[in-house]
Structures are given as C-alpha cells and as structure tokens.
C-alpha cells in the first residue's frame, strides 16, 4: 500500500475492470453464420470450434455445423478462397489453383520456395521427429546446420527438447508445417518406405508452397 507524505496510508484506486462486450447473436442480420464469418476474416491462425463457440456464446455443435456449411458453400461457389480445418482449427485459405497469382502478388515474382536440400531435411525431421541435428546430417550425409537454421527461421521446425543421453537439441515440425502441407495431424503424413522421399514426392507435398 502506498503512503502519503505524512506517512499515513493512501487510498489506492481500484483498476477499472475491462468492459465486457455484450451482444445477442440473434440481433445480427446474418445471425451466427455471419458472426462466424466475421471472426474468420480477422484471425491469423486456425481457430478451434471451441474458441469460436466461447466467443460467440453458442453451443460447439452449432458452430461446427455453421463451419461445415460455410466450407461447402465456398467449395461450390468457385471462389478464390476456401474454408478448411487444418492443424486442429479452422481458417480461410486461398485456393491452391490460385497460388501463382498470390505468390506473384506477395513476392513480386521472386521465388521463395524451399531449396531441394531444405525439403529433404524437412522430410527427415517430419518422419523421424524428434531428431537431433547430428542424426539428420547422418541420414542425409551432409552438414545440415545452415538448412536447419533456415527451417527454424521459416517457422517450419522448432526445438522440442534435448536428447536425454547426449544432451543434443531435438527438432520437430510445427503447426505451420501442418497448415502448409494441408494436414490435420502428423498421422496424416503419407505412408513412405523407410528411405528419403524422392524429389518428386517432396515437391508434391510442398505443392501449397513453403513461403
């Protein structure tokens, strides 16, 4: 408690509580459907049905039904975007067939795809995670320090812990990796032989772009 100049305790004003936004979902012209769309337009990362339901004060089942309806409507409407559930949440994405247009707009014609070495390293991490940098290098037969730094900078992989025996840093893929690959979980990775995928397979997996 603070004191006044004469040493007596001074009254401390309570911090104002954050005002809660009150609304009735039925007051919106488009109801829950339009409210869900409004939130989808401002998110940067996939949002779960539970988070949307909590924000809109609606049952999770109702929000899930709205999302399914919107995804179907967008898919049938030949629009330049689509609504997909990836990485455990929902988000609006540009359609893959418009990738060249979007890439040219965002990059000014510059190519920002990962190199062949980065794609191969990313494949090793995806299928063998958690894995150390030394182990990645042993599998690929080359030094991967620079490539791993690139993947970290791109947000495609992250440090997941340390090897309990040798103390080496272990790496794994991120939610961004799942989003860019169009996967919901790592269980959705294509089944491959216990060898590195060919360049053609890797390019197919990265068809949505790894910018």
The 8 nearest C-alpha neighbors of each residue, nearest first, counted from 0:
[[1, 2, 8, 9, 11, 10, 7, 3],
 [2, 0, 9, 8, 3, 11, 10, 7],
 [3, 1, 8, 9, 6, 7, 4, 0],
 [2, 4, 6, 5, 9, 7, 8, 1],
 [3, 5, 6, 2, 7, 9, 8, 1],
 [6, 4, 3, 7, 2, 8, 9, 1],
 [7, 5, 3, 4, 2, 8, 9, 1],
 [6, 8, 2, 3, 5, 9, 4, 1],
 [9, 7, 2, 1, 3, 6, 10, 0],
 [8, 10, 2, 3, 1, 11, 7, 0],
 [9, 11, 12, 8, 1, 0, 2, 3],
 [12, 10, 9, 13, 0, 1, 14, 8],
 [11, 13, 14, 10, 15, 9, 0, 1],
 [12, 14, 15, 11, 16, 10, 0, 17],
 [15, 13, 16, 12, 11, 17, 18, 10],
 [14, 16, 13, 17, 18, 12, 19, 11],
 [17, 15, 18, 14, 13, 19, 12, 20],
 [18, 16, 19, 15, 14, 20, 13, 21],
 [17, 19, 16, 20, 15, 21, 14, 22],
 [20, 18, 21, 17, 16, 22, 54, 15],
 [19, 21, 18, 22, 17, 23, 54, 55],
 [20, 22, 19, 23, 18, 24, 55, 56],
 [23, 21, 24, 20, 26, 25, 55, 27],
 [22, 24, 25, 26, 21, 27, 56, 55],
 [23, 25, 26, 30, 27, 31, 22, 55],
 [24, 26, 30, 23, 27, 31, 28, 29],
 [27, 25, 24, 23, 28, 30, 22, 29],
 [26, 28, 30, 25, 29, 24, 34, 23],
 [29, 27, 30, 26, 25, 33, 24, 31],
 [28, 30, 33, 27, 32, 31, 34, 25],
 [29, 31, 27, 25, 32, 28, 24, 33],
 [32, 30, 34, 33, 35, 24, 29, 25],
 [31, 33, 35, 34, 30, 29, 65, 36],
 [32, 34, 29, 36, 35, 31, 30, 37],
 [35, 33, 31, 37, 36, 32, 30, 38],
 [34, 36, 38, 32, 33, 37, 31, 39],
 [37, 35, 33, 39, 34, 38, 40, 32],
 [38, 36, 34, 40, 35, 39, 33, 41],
 [37, 39, 35, 40, 36, 41, 34, 42],
 [38, 40, 36, 37, 41, 42, 35, 90],
 [39, 41, 37, 38, 42, 36, 91, 90],
 [42, 40, 38, 39, 43, 37, 36, 44],
 [41, 43, 39, 44, 40, 38, 45, 46],
 [44, 42, 41, 45, 90, 40, 39, 46],
 [43, 45, 42, 46, 90, 88, 89, 175],
 [46, 44, 88, 89, 90, 47, 43, 85],
 [47, 45, 88, 89, 44, 50, 90, 48],
 [48, 46, 88, 50, 49, 89, 51, 87],
 [47, 49, 51, 50, 52, 59, 63, 62],
 [48, 50, 52, 47, 51, 59, 53, 62],
 [51, 49, 53, 47, 52, 48, 54, 46],
 [52, 50, 54, 48, 53, 49, 55, 47],
 [51, 53, 57, 49, 59, 55, 50, 54],
 [52, 54, 56, 50, 51, 55, 49, 57],
 [55, 53, 51, 52, 56, 50, 57, 49],
 [54, 56, 52, 57, 53, 51, 24, 34],
 [57, 55, 53, 52, 54, 58, 24, 51],
 [56, 58, 52, 55, 59, 53, 61, 62],
 [59, 57, 61, 60, 52, 62, 56, 53],
 [58, 60, 62, 52, 61, 49, 48, 63],
 [59, 61, 63, 58, 62, 64, 57, 48],
 [62, 60, 64, 58, 63, 59, 65, 57],
 [63, 61, 65, 59, 64, 60, 52, 66],
 [62, 64, 60, 66, 61, 65, 59, 48],
 [63, 65, 61, 67, 62, 66, 68, 60],
 [66, 64, 62, 68, 63, 67, 32, 69],
 [67, 65, 69, 63, 68, 64, 70, 62],
 [66, 68, 70, 64, 65, 69, 63, 71],
 [69, 67, 65, 71, 66, 70, 72, 64],
 [68, 70, 72, 66, 71, 67, 73, 65],
 [71, 69, 82, 67, 73, 68, 72, 66],
 [70, 72, 74, 68, 69, 73, 75, 67],
 [73, 71, 69, 75, 74, 70, 76, 68],
 [72, 74, 76, 70, 75, 71, 81, 69],
 [75, 73, 71, 72, 76, 70, 81, 77],
 [76, 74, 72, 73, 77, 71, 78, 70],
 [75, 77, 73, 78, 74, 72, 71, 79],
 [78, 76, 75, 74, 79, 73, 80, 72],
 [79, 77, 76, 80, 73, 74, 81, 75],
 [78, 80, 94, 93, 77, 97, 81, 96],
 [81, 79, 93, 94, 78, 92, 91, 82],
 [80, 82, 92, 73, 91, 94, 93, 74],
 [83, 81, 91, 70, 90, 92, 89, 73],
 [84, 82, 89, 90, 85, 81, 91, 70],
 [83, 85, 89, 88, 87, 90, 86, 82],
 [86, 84, 183, 87, 88, 178, 182, 83],
 [85, 87, 183, 88, 177, 174, 178, 184],
 [88, 86, 85, 183, 47, 84, 89, 45],
 [89, 87, 47, 45, 46, 84, 85, 86],
 [90, 88, 84, 45, 46, 83, 47, 85],
 [89, 91, 45, 82, 83, 39, 92, 84],
 [90, 92, 82, 81, 83, 80, 39, 93],
 [93, 91, 81, 80, 82, 94, 90, 83],
 [94, 92, 80, 79, 81, 95, 97, 91],
 [93, 95, 80, 96, 79, 97, 81, 92],
 [96, 94, 98, 97, 207, 93, 206, 92],
 [95, 97, 98, 94, 99, 93, 79, 100],
 [96, 98, 95, 100, 99, 94, 101, 93],
 [97, 99, 101, 95, 100, 96, 102, 94],
 [100, 98, 102, 101, 97, 103, 96, 104],
 [101, 99, 103, 97, 98, 102, 104, 105],
 [102, 100, 98, 104, 103, 99, 105, 97],
 [103, 101, 99, 105, 104, 100, 106, 98],
 [102, 104, 108, 107, 100, 106, 101, 105],
 [103, 105, 101, 102, 107, 106, 100, 108],
 [106, 104, 102, 103, 107, 101, 108, 100],
 [107, 105, 109, 103, 108, 102, 104, 110],
 [106, 108, 103, 109, 104, 105, 102, 110],
 [107, 109, 103, 106, 110, 102, 104, 105],
 [110, 108, 106, 107, 111, 103, 102, 105],
 [109, 111, 112, 108, 106, 102, 210, 103],
 [112, 110, 210, 109, 113, 209, 106, 208],
 [113, 111, 209, 210, 110, 208, 114, 205],
 [112, 114, 117, 118, 209, 111, 115, 210],
 [113, 115, 117, 116, 118, 112, 119, 111],
 [114, 116, 118, 117, 119, 113, 198, 120],
 [117, 115, 119, 114, 118, 120, 146, 113],
 [116, 118, 120, 114, 115, 119, 146, 113],
 [119, 117, 121, 115, 120, 116, 122, 114],
 [118, 120, 122, 116, 121, 117, 115, 123],
 [121, 119, 117, 123, 122, 118, 116, 124],
 [120, 122, 118, 124, 119, 123, 117, 125],
 [123, 121, 125, 119, 120, 124, 118, 126],
 [122, 124, 120, 121, 126, 125, 127, 119],
 [125, 123, 128, 121, 127, 122, 126, 171],
 [126, 124, 122, 123, 128, 127, 172, 121],
 [125, 127, 123, 124, 128, 122, 188, 121],
 [126, 128, 124, 123, 125, 130, 129, 122],
 [129, 127, 130, 171, 124, 125, 126, 170],
 [128, 130, 171, 170, 169, 127, 159, 131],
 [129, 131, 128, 169, 170, 127, 124, 134],
 [132, 130, 169, 134, 133, 168, 170, 167],
 [131, 133, 135, 134, 136, 130, 143, 169],
 [134, 132, 136, 131, 135, 137, 143, 142],
 [133, 135, 137, 131, 136, 132, 138, 130],
 [136, 134, 132, 138, 137, 133, 139, 131],
 [135, 137, 133, 139, 141, 142, 134, 138],
 [138, 136, 134, 140, 135, 139, 133, 141],
 [139, 137, 135, 136, 140, 134, 123, 141],
 [140, 138, 136, 137, 141, 135, 120, 119],
 [139, 141, 137, 136, 138, 142, 135, 143],
 [142, 140, 136, 139, 143, 137, 138, 135],
 [141, 143, 136, 144, 140, 145, 139, 133],
 [144, 142, 146, 136, 145, 147, 141, 132],
 [145, 143, 147, 146, 142, 148, 132, 136],
 [146, 144, 148, 147, 143, 149, 142, 150],
 [145, 147, 149, 143, 148, 144, 117, 150],
 [146, 148, 150, 149, 144, 145, 143, 151],
 [149, 147, 151, 145, 146, 150, 152, 144],
 [148, 150, 146, 152, 147, 151, 153, 145],
 [151, 149, 153, 147, 155, 152, 148, 156],
 [150, 152, 148, 154, 156, 149, 153, 157],
 [151, 153, 149, 154, 150, 148, 155, 156],
 [154, 152, 150, 151, 155, 149, 210, 156],
 [153, 155, 151, 152, 156, 150, 175, 173],
 [154, 156, 176, 150, 153, 173, 172, 175],
 [157, 155, 172, 151, 173, 171, 154, 150],
 [156, 158, 170, 171, 151, 172, 159, 173],
 [157, 159, 170, 169, 160, 171, 168, 156],
 [160, 158, 170, 169, 171, 157, 129, 161],
 [161, 159, 169, 158, 168, 162, 170, 129],
 [162, 160, 168, 166, 169, 167, 163, 159],
 [161, 163, 166, 167, 164, 165, 168, 169],
 [164, 162, 166, 165, 161, 167, 160, 168],
 [163, 165, 162, 166, 167, 161, 168, 131],
 [164, 166, 167, 162, 163, 161, 168, 131],
 [165, 167, 162, 161, 163, 164, 168, 169],
 [168, 166, 162, 161, 165, 131, 169, 132],
 [169, 167, 161, 131, 160, 162, 166, 158],
 [170, 168, 131, 130, 161, 160, 129, 159],
 [169, 171, 158, 129, 130, 159, 157, 131],
 [172, 170, 128, 129, 156, 157, 124, 159],
 [171, 173, 156, 155, 125, 176, 157, 124],
 [174, 172, 176, 175, 156, 155, 157, 171],
 [173, 175, 177, 176, 86, 178, 172, 155],
 [176, 174, 178, 173, 177, 155, 179, 154],
 [175, 177, 155, 173, 179, 174, 178, 180],
 [178, 176, 182, 174, 180, 175, 179, 86],
 [179, 177, 175, 181, 180, 176, 85, 86],
 [180, 178, 176, 181, 177, 175, 207, 209],
 [181, 179, 177, 178, 182, 176, 205, 204],
 [180, 182, 178, 179, 177, 85, 183, 207],
 [183, 181, 177, 180, 184, 85, 187, 178],
 [182, 184, 86, 85, 87, 177, 187, 181],
 [185, 183, 186, 182, 187, 86, 177, 87],
 [184, 186, 187, 188, 183, 182, 177, 125],
 [185, 187, 184, 188, 183, 189, 182, 190],
 [186, 188, 185, 184, 182, 189, 183, 190],
 [187, 189, 185, 186, 190, 182, 184, 126],
 [190, 188, 191, 187, 186, 204, 185, 126],
 [189, 191, 188, 192, 187, 186, 193, 126],
 [192, 190, 189, 193, 196, 194, 195, 188],
 [191, 193, 194, 190, 195, 196, 189, 126],
 [194, 192, 191, 195, 196, 126, 190, 127],
 [195, 193, 192, 196, 191, 197, 123, 138],
 [194, 196, 197, 193, 123, 122, 119, 192],
 [197, 195, 200, 194, 201, 198, 191, 122],
 [196, 198, 200, 199, 201, 195, 119, 202],
 [197, 199, 201, 200, 202, 196, 115, 119],
 [200, 198, 202, 197, 201, 203, 196, 204],
 [201, 199, 203, 197, 202, 198, 196, 204],
 [200, 202, 204, 198, 203, 199, 205, 197],
 [201, 203, 205, 199, 204, 200, 206, 198],
 [204, 202, 200, 206, 205, 201, 199, 207],
 [203, 205, 201, 202, 206, 180, 200, 207],
 [206, 204, 202, 203, 208, 207, 180, 201],
 [205, 207, 203, 208, 204, 202, 180, 95],
 [206, 208, 205, 95, 179, 180, 209, 98],
 [209, 207, 206, 205, 210, 112, 179, 98],
 [208, 210, 112, 113, 205, 179, 207, 111],
 [209, 111, 112, 208, 113, 153, 110, 102]]
